[in-house]
Amino acid sequence: MSKFSTRVIQWQRKHGRHDLPWQGADAYRVWLSEIMLQQTQVATVIPYYQRFVTSFPSIAALAAATEDEVLVHWSGLGYYARGRNLHRAARIITDKHQGEFPRQFEQILELPGIGRSTAAAICALAFHERRAILDGNVKRVLARYCGISGSPLEKKIEEQLWQQAET
C-alpha cells in the first residue's frame, strides 16, 4: 500500500465517522444512504435516513409504496429526482433481481440514479470489494495531493482524478 493510502486510512481511523446508522448495513441501506448523501450533508441525512428505513425497511416495502409516499418521506432533502430514481430502482430490483440488491458492479450501475462512484461505494461498503470512489471529498483531496488544477466538472480533469483514485 502506498504511503498516501496509509496516511489517508490512518486519518480516517482517527478522525473519521464510525457511528453512522448505515455503516456495516446491508446493500439496501448503504444504497439509500449513498443516494441521500448526494449533495446533502451527513448531519441533515441522518434523521431522514432513520425515518425512511422505518417506513420502508426493505426494498420490497419501498417498491410497494407509491411514488407520492416516497416523495413525502423525501421532502426536505431536495433534488426530488433522487427520490424518484430510488423508487424506480427498487421496482426494477424487485422485478429483475427478485428483490435482492444486485451484487455485480455493472448491474448496480444500470439502476436509475446510480453512477460510477455510487455503484463503487455500494460495492465497497456493502460487499467489501476494493473499488475506487470519486465523490466531492475525494476529488478535493486528490486534486490537492496530485496537483491537479482545473474544474473537476471538466471531463479531462475528472478522468485524471479517476485515474488517481483507481491507482
N, C-alpha and C positions, 0 to 999 in steps of 0.2 A: 504494500500500500504506500502511496506517495506521502511525502511529508505534509503536503497540503491537506490531503484527505484525513490524515491522522489528526492534524490540528483542528479541522472542522468537526470531526467526530468527538474529540475531547471537549471542544467548546460546547457542543450540543449536550453532551452528558452532564456538563457542569451547569450550563445556563439555559438549556432548552426546556420546553414544557414537557412534563412527564405525567400529567394528571388529566389529560383531556378525555372526555367521555367516549370518543371514538377510537382511542388508542388501544390496540390489541383486539379490536372488534372484528366482526365478520365483514365480508366484502360489501354487503348491502350498506352497513353503517359507515364504512370507510368511504364508499362511493357518495353517499349522502353528504358526509362532511366535506369531501373534496368539492362537490358542486356548490354547497353553501359557502364555502370559503373563497370561491372565485370572486374577487373584487369586494370582499367583505371581511372585516376584522374578526379575529378569533373571539374576542370578548362579546361581540354582537351575535355571533353564530351560536354560541353555547346554549342560551335559553331557547332559541328557535329549534335547534337540533333536538334538544330534550323533549320539547312539546311535539315535534314532528314524529319522533320514534314512538312516543306514547300513543299518538293517534294512528300511525302507520308502522307497526312494529316489524313488518316483513315486506318483502317485495310483493307478495300476493295481496296484502292489505292495501298497499299503495296502488297496485294495478286495478284493484276492485273499486277504488274511490273514483269519484267524478273529478274532472279537471277543476271544477269550481271548488270542491272540497280541498283539493291540493293547494290551489292558489290562495284560499283563505288562510291556510297554515303558512304559506309563503309570504303573505302580506307583511310588509315592513323590511324584507330583505332586498327588495328591488330586483331589477333585471328579471322580470317575470318569465322570460323565455327559458331561464334555467329551470324554473318550476315546471313549465310545460314539457320541456325536454325530459326531465326526470320522470314525469308521469308517463310520457310516451315510451321511454326506455323500459320502465317497469312492465308495461304491457307487452313490449317486444320480448323481454326476458321471460315472461310468463308463457307467451305463445311459442317462441322459438327455442327456448332453453329449459322448458319445463319448470320454470320458476326458480331455477338455480342461477346465481350470478355466474356468467361465463368466466373461465379461468385463463383463457388464451388472450394475449395482448391484442391480436388482430380482431377477435370477436368483440372485445370491450371497446375498441376504437370505432367499431361500426355503430355503436349505440349513439342516439342523438344527444348532443350536448357534451360529448366526451372527445377531447383532443389528445394529442400525443402525450403531453405532460400529465394530464389527469389519468389516462389509461396506465401510464407508467407508475404513477403514485398508487393507484389501486393495486397493481401487481406487486409493488414493493411492500406496501403496508399490510395488505390482506393476505397475500400469497408468499411473502418473504422472498420475492425474486429480486435479483440485482438489476435495477433499472435506473436510468438517468431521468431526473425530473428537472424541468426548467420553468419554475414559477417565477413570480416577480422578485422574490428574495434571492433566489439562486442566480437570476440574471444579474442583479446588482453586485453580488459577491464575486461572481466570475468575471464580470466586466472590470471591476476594480483590480482583482488579483491578476488577471491576464492582460490588463492594459488595453482592453477593447473599448474604443470610443465610438460614439455614434448612438443612434436610437435603436434600442432592441426591437422596435417595431419594423425596422428595415429588414427585409428578407436576408440580405447579406450578413448583417450583424447577428440576427437570430441564428442563422446557420453556424456562424463562428461560435456562438455561445453553446449551441447543441453539441458541436464537436468537443468543446472543452468539458461540458457536462458528462458526455459519454466517455471521455478519457478518464 
